[in-house]
Amino acid sequence: MSLEAKKRPHILTIAGSDSSGGAGIQADLKTIEAFGCHGSSVMTALTAQNTKGVQGVHEIPADFVIQQLKSVVSDDYPRCIKLGMLTNSSIILALSKELKKLDTIVVLDPVMISTSGHTLLPEDAIQAMNELYPLVDYFTPNIPEAIKLTGYSSRTSENSSQLNLEEMIELAKITNTKTRAFTVLLKGGHTSISGREILEIRKREKGDYEIFWEEGDDDLDTIEVLSLYSSYKQIPQSKQEEKELVVDVLVNKGEVVALFVGKKIDSNNTHGTGCTLSTAIACAHATQPRDVPNAILRIFKKAISYTKTAIASSYPFGHGHGPLNHAHLSVRRALPPPTKYNPHPFVSHLIQSNLPLWKSYVKHPFVVQLGKGTLPKECFEHYIKQDYHYLKHYARAHALGAYKASTFEDIKAFTDIAGHIARESEMHVSYCESFGISLDQLQSTPESAPCAAYARYVIDIGTQGDILDLYMSVASCLIGYGEVGLWLKKQVELGEAKMEGNLYKKWMEDYSGKDFLGAVERGIENLERRIAEDPPTEARLARLTAIWHECVRLESAFWDMGLNLIK
Ligand SMILES: Cc1ncc(COP(=O)(O)O)c(N)n1
């Protein structure tokens, strides 16, 4: 059986149709498709709608809603059911009766008012929702919806939606207790939270629950060359009072499980956000392997991240609140498209795909000792002689790239870097001179096994593969040395490493200098551009990632060689 012929998780959406394609059934089906699932739909209403508003609603009779449901379910049992706009109390009551008979995961997004301000659920239907809640696994109200359901009122603000973080947490817990829905995610998009509020909560809760910053890995802020999220995560003193963060609160059995924190995305294209998020939760649940640790957290992390990328990568449509980029395919292609908030999705993926391995390279004891100036001179001497050999092959790999290139742009890029590497080797020559090693002696030093292994691997991949493979095989050296240079510079500022009186000052200056970091930046941009122009299939991405891992491992072994004087 081919891969495509495999059974896909079945996600059923029970919701209203949005004629503009921005929300409801249309948003749901696009999201389901992007997750590689099969989407089926039961319509509760047809809306005449565009990005500016809802012009009309045609309700589907409750018995026909149930007929649709029975047709779908009797043929293929859904793994998850997502409930969106339920239109009126008779549909809600009829659905509650039917859903009780089904054993499936239920996600409820209580669609009450559209982004454009149109009421989509009458008052009496809100009452009827009480029948549904106990059947719900994941419930995703926003602040106005949760307030409406619980009668909560803010103690601190005139505008009822402008809650502070403490009030949000209280509201999320009350919503969970009142509805008895299994898990509640209170979406925080209607209010803004300051960094100080989060820091205070973190101090008070002493790690009782997780706080996730943005969609990335928590360790991302340690990656200097990308430094994507560090400004949000560290929250400099001057920024702590600014209310510019959005927090979603996840509660289970009346207790907070996690806070998801991110910077507010400045976009008018938010039509269909709730639909996409709730559907993404259903898909993330259905596609996640069973019995993984922290299953619920992973599901919400993935769904929130998916939705944020959908907003951040949205495109112009209509004249009001435009739609999200619902089907941005990040899950199926395994890589999100670049956005203002994450302009380096490919390099982030490479680094994050094995963070411990990456750290074993860029924070290797050789690097740490070099920064402190405590690295034995014979270790550095051995390393710099071998690195001189390595650079020659590294330059040859770039010359091979120029040979393989088919545009002048690529030929120029490769030859420029080869020239740059030749200049870099002058630093090695002058270090050796200062150690009393002549150029002749340097050139006739035998290549060590770790140097030969790494250099030949790069040349081998470059010869065997295409131009992207070649770029991949040279990338971890370029990006890694940039990371080491920047990290050491930061360590100097923190007093953990020193420049003055350090024998290795010139080395540190070169790799944290403008010239080298400019090359790193061009290298990263180049890789991202290639990937964005021709997004890789999963198999291709896996091969590229494997080359990256092998090079990172060989880089780490190269430092080992220096430290342990391996010949
Ligand atoms: C059919 C339908 N379902 C849901 C929504 C809510 O989406 P939004 O809050 O983005 O307007 C909508 N406007 N129309």
Ligand as a Chemical Component Dictionary entry (heavy atoms), coordinates in Angstrom:
data_LIG
# 
_chem_comp.id                   LIG 
_chem_comp.type                 NON-POLYMER 
_chem_comp.pdbx_formal_charge   0 
_chem_comp.three_letter_code    LIG 
# 
loop_
_chem_comp_atom.comp_id 
_chem_comp_atom.atom_id 
_chem_comp_atom.alt_atom_id 
_chem_comp_atom.type_symbol 
_chem_comp_atom.charge 
_chem_comp_atom.model_Cartn_x 
_chem_comp_atom.model_Cartn_y 
_chem_comp_atom.model_Cartn_z 
_chem_comp_atom.pdbx_ordinal 
LIG C1 C1 C 0 -20.259 29.984 10.336 1  
LIG C2 C2 C 0 -19.437 30.681 11.317 2  
LIG N1 N1 N 0 -18.876 30.006 12.324 3  
LIG C3 C3 C 0 -18.100 30.628 13.219 4  
LIG C4 C4 C 0 -17.888 31.984 13.127 5  
LIG C5 C5 C 0 -17.046 32.670 14.155 6  
LIG O1 O1 O 0 -15.813 33.074 13.629 7  
LIG P1 P1 P 0 -15.285 34.538 13.938 8  
LIG O2 O2 O 0 -15.377 34.731 15.435 9  
LIG O3 O3 O 0 -13.881 34.561 13.490 10 
LIG O4 O4 O 0 -16.169 35.494 13.192 11 
LIG C6 C6 C 0 -18.478 32.679 12.057 12 
LIG N2 N2 N 0 -18.294 34.009 11.900 13 
LIG N3 N3 N 0 -19.258 32.006 11.168 14 
# 
loop_
_chem_comp_bond.comp_id 
_chem_comp_bond.atom_id_1 
_chem_comp_bond.atom_id_2 
_chem_comp_bond.value_order 
_chem_comp_bond.pdbx_ordinal 
LIG C1 C2 SING 1  
LIG C2 N1 SING 2  
LIG C2 N3 DOUB 3  
LIG N1 C3 DOUB 4  
LIG C3 C4 SING 5  
LIG C4 C5 SING 6  
LIG C4 C6 DOUB 7  
LIG C5 O1 SING 8  
LIG O1 P1 SING 9  
LIG P1 O2 DOUB 10 
LIG P1 O3 SING 11 
LIG P1 O4 SING 12 
LIG C6 N2 SING 13 
LIG C6 N3 SING 14 
# 
